[in-house]
Amino acid sequence: MESYSAKDIQVLKDLTAVRKRPAMYIGDTSSKGLHHLVYEVIDNSVDEALIGYCNTIEVEIHEDNSITVRDNGRGIPVDLHEEYNLPAVEVVMTKLHAGGKFDNKVYKVSGGLHGVGISVVNALSEWLDVEIRRNGKSYYQRYERGKPACSLKELDTENDGWSRGTKVTFKPDTHIFGNYEFDASILSSRLRELAFLNPGVKLSLRDERTGKERVFLYGGGIASFLEYINRDKKVLHQPIIFKDEKEDVKVEIGIQYNDSYTENIFSFVNNVKTVEGGKHVSGFKAALTRVLNEYGKAKNTLKKLSLDGDDVREGLAAVISVKLREPQFEGQTKTKLGNSEVKGIVESITREHLWDFLNENPRDADTIIRKALEAARAREAARHAREMVRKKDFFADSLPGKLADCSERDPSKRELYIVEGDSAGGSAKQARDKNFQAILPIRGKILNVEKARLDRVLKSNEIRALVTALGAGIGDEFDLQKTRYSRIIIMSDADVDGAHIRTLLLTFFYRYMQELVSTNHVYIALPPLYMVKKGKETRYAFSDEEYAEILKELNIKEGDPGVKIQRYKGLGEMNPEQLWETTMNPRTRCIKRVTLEDAAEADWIFTVLMGEEVEPRKKFIQEHAREVMNLDI
Ligand code: 0RA
């Protein structure tokens, strides 16, 4: 440590800033931030793939919650960096936003959360090993909490089939991330997405903890993505796929209608999912509405009618991927594209290509126009229904009979528990604090909102009870100010059915009361899975791991005398005191706030679930029940 130069100190200071305020660089230090570290490294590898130097990216989760990302790109440069007098790799790893001279990345992502630089991953790791194969040589360096633990070493070359690229293994620092662990299903979704967006690049995930391996490789790109979205649905025509470039903005779009009534537009900017949409999406929507109207008019299928945006997007599945140099990300979660020039570019590209497709494929064109026409007619019925919502005569002025309301008058203090099933509803009624907690039992599966239009959604008793209880309208008429509760808490069983109903409700809120979610009024209650009683001491476990820990802590085993263990299969198995203690008492309960992203994720999961066939849906829920349950963990 004797002869540090001023430059070295600068470098260290930079990464200290990252460790001091990690959320500024990766969003948060929960599970989301943790997974973000992996995305950051993978993004670097994908950048190599984008410019044609890499076609394989392997990710591995290790037993100790460390992660390896290995690619066959060019390998991080190792030659001396003049300004810092250090090997370039060390600059990349220890200097915030290193790039500068050798930052020849084509589509740098500014703003948003990606593209903060691999040095951020290094700063937030207990240790990080980098191995580089470049020019027939092999190099290695280790860092600890962002600082080099040794200087860059040349290793003996190995003939192991990996001749070129970068391998980064890092262990996220528990001082920063606590005990959050990597979730293979979360990483899988992102790798799958990247595989769709970067056709021909093979991305794989191996989970050492379970021995499972998954490989994602799609030759079809956007077309494969579309096929995946529509895989359990009945599609109405061949996919419409086009790709073009204007003013340095690359646009790739896939469109295919299915026989459902909902729209599913998935949009990306430089491979980052834009959950909140933005200018690329508005350009696309404008073009779609305009072209379909123009085509319908030209062929005289529309007569005097005109189609509006909602009509032409009913049953629409679309993927929009744009790539540009300096994206501006806006919005609550920084997932909304703000560059206004992009709207016109996407709009004109979509107009040209869609117009051509319709003229070259008149049968498909006819199917699409007729689908939109049918939507326009149904829109009348829906408008009628909305009208009734506004007039309030549809939802009788009285509150639903099933609702057990609370006495508090101030909405900011009132809570609504939505409870699955009448019997659990009964327990919750006994358990609650009547002053501020209301209970609304929801029976069975509420209407499948994916398939239904608003007019039909409003015919569902369960949904009407929910809308009336909340008192703030629905859809376009939703008015947050009128909401009768400040916390809406979804309480369902910790099993597959419970996960399903939770996903349904979240999807419903996401689609019809989005503001309720974006302003953080929706929560998920997490009832415990086990009760462990030893003498006078009662403990609750919310996961199998926690259960094992408690047994260890209390130094007991299942079946020990004087030990009572209960495994809760449903809410109904808890007595009111237990339910109050674990799930309802604000001082001791475990509830989770739902973010807009969580709800969007539920919507996405739901989209994949839906379709006429029940089997794939069941299978999916079984595979993903944990994921759905652990939203936001
Ligand atoms: C800086 C410059 C170049 C490549 C990379 C970094 C790079 C970083 C990572 C991280 C994971 N895999 C990576 N692959 C490459 C440009 C290299 C050149 O010009 O030769």
Residues whose N, C-alpha, C, O or C-beta is under 5 A from the ligand:
A	BS01	0RA	V41 N44 S45 E48 G73 R74 G75 I76 P77 F102 T166
